[in-house]
Amino acid sequence: MFQIDAENTAATILRVGCEIDVGRSEAFCDAIRTAAALGTAPLVVMLDDCPYFDCSGVRVLVTMRRALGPRLLTVVAAGGTTHRIFDILGLIGPLEVATTLEGAMGRTTALA
């Protein structure tokens, strides 16, 4: 479901490989908190393999963005459903959404 990669020194990467709905939103929030607690590096949440993402997931990301500030970056598949949701809600900029891991990693250097 959630895989944390803290081996990269430029960022901690949280890969989400499951649906995020009301039933999994607390586990998603806990995974972000766990990854964030591993250090002070930027945290990249990879949603490009997330098959379903509803408003409860959006709530978690907005809440965690407020808590972590610019440390939290989000990656979604370009043109995918999650990307369209963020676009419609006007969250592409506020949530620091990138469409590739490379794009997010490029932003992490600005945070260092």
C-alpha positions as CSV (number, residue, x, y, z in Angstrom):
1,M,0.0,0.0,0.0
2,F,2.5,2.6,1.2
3,Q,6.3,2.4,0.6
4,I,8.7,4.9,2.1
5,D,12.1,5.4,0.5
6,A,14.4,7.4,2.8
7,E,17.6,6.3,1.1
8,N,17.6,9.4,-1.2
9,T,19.4,12.2,0.5
10,A,17.6,14.9,-1.5
11,A,14.1,13.8,-0.5
12,T,12.0,11.2,1.3
13,I,9.7,9.5,-1.2
14,L,6.3,8.0,-0.2
15,R,4.9,5.8,-2.9
16,V,1.1,5.2,-2.8
17,G,0.0,2.0,-4.6
18,C,-3.6,1.8,-3.4
19,E,-6.9,3.6,-3.6
20,I,-7.2,6.5,-1.2
21,D,-10.8,6.8,-0.1
22,V,-12.5,7.5,3.3
23,G,-11.6,4.0,4.5
24,R,-7.8,4.6,3.8
25,S,-7.5,8.3,4.5
26,E,-6.2,7.9,8.1
27,A,-3.7,5.3,7.0
28,F,-2.6,7.7,4.2
29,C,-2.2,10.5,6.8
30,D,-0.3,8.2,9.1
31,A,2.1,7.2,6.2
32,I,2.8,10.9,5.5
33,R,3.4,11.6,9.2
34,T,5.8,8.6,9.4
35,A,7.7,9.6,6.3
36,A,7.9,13.2,7.5
37,A,9.3,12.1,10.9
38,L,12.3,10.4,9.2
39,G,14.1,13.8,8.9
40,T,13.9,17.3,7.5
41,A,14.4,16.5,3.8
42,P,11.5,17.4,1.4
43,L,8.8,14.7,1.3
44,V,7.6,13.7,-2.2
45,V,4.2,11.8,-2.2
46,M,4.0,9.7,-5.4
47,L,0.4,9.3,-6.5
48,D,1.1,8.3,-10.0
49,D,0.2,4.6,-9.3
50,C,-2.8,5.5,-7.1
51,P,-5.8,4.0,-9.0
52,Y,-8.5,6.1,-7.1
53,F,-8.2,9.2,-5.0
54,D,-11.3,10.9,-3.5
55,C,-11.9,14.1,-1.5
56,S,-10.8,12.4,1.7
57,G,-7.3,12.1,0.2
58,V,-7.4,15.7,-0.9
59,R,-8.3,16.7,2.7
60,V,-5.2,14.7,4.0
61,L,-2.9,16.4,1.5
62,V,-4.2,19.9,2.3
63,T,-4.0,19.3,6.0
64,M,-0.4,17.9,5.7
65,R,0.7,20.7,3.4
66,R,-0.4,23.1,6.1
67,A,1.5,21.2,8.7
68,L,4.7,20.6,6.7
69,G,4.7,23.6,4.5
70,P,6.8,23.6,1.3
71,R,8.5,20.4,2.5
72,L,5.5,18.4,1.1
73,L,5.5,17.9,-2.7
74,T,3.0,15.8,-4.7
75,V,3.5,13.8,-7.9
76,V,0.6,12.7,-10.0
77,A,0.4,11.2,-13.5
78,A,0.0,13.9,-16.1
79,G,-3.5,13.8,-17.5
80,G,-4.6,11.1,-15.0
81,T,-7.7,11.3,-12.8
82,T,-5.9,12.6,-9.8
83,H,-4.2,15.3,-11.8
84,R,-7.6,16.4,-13.2
85,I,-9.1,16.5,-9.7
86,F,-6.3,18.7,-8.5
87,D,-6.6,20.9,-11.5
88,I,-10.4,21.3,-11.1
89,L,-9.9,22.2,-7.4
90,G,-7.2,24.7,-8.2
91,L,-4.6,22.7,-6.1
92,I,-1.8,22.2,-8.7
93,G,0.1,25.3,-7.4
94,P,-0.8,25.2,-3.7
95,L,0.1,21.5,-3.3
96,E,3.3,21.8,-5.4
97,V,2.1,19.2,-7.9
98,A,4.6,17.8,-10.4
99,T,3.9,15.2,-13.0
100,T,7.1,13.3,-12.7
101,L,9.5,12.3,-9.9
102,E,12.2,14.2,-11.7
103,G,10.1,17.3,-11.8
104,A,9.5,17.1,-8.0
105,M,13.2,16.4,-7.3
106,G,14.1,19.5,-9.3
107,R,11.9,21.5,-6.9
108,T,13.5,19.9,-3.8
109,T,16.8,21.6,-4.6
110,A,15.2,24.9,-4.3
111,L,14.1,23.9,-0.8
112,A,17.5,22.9,0.4
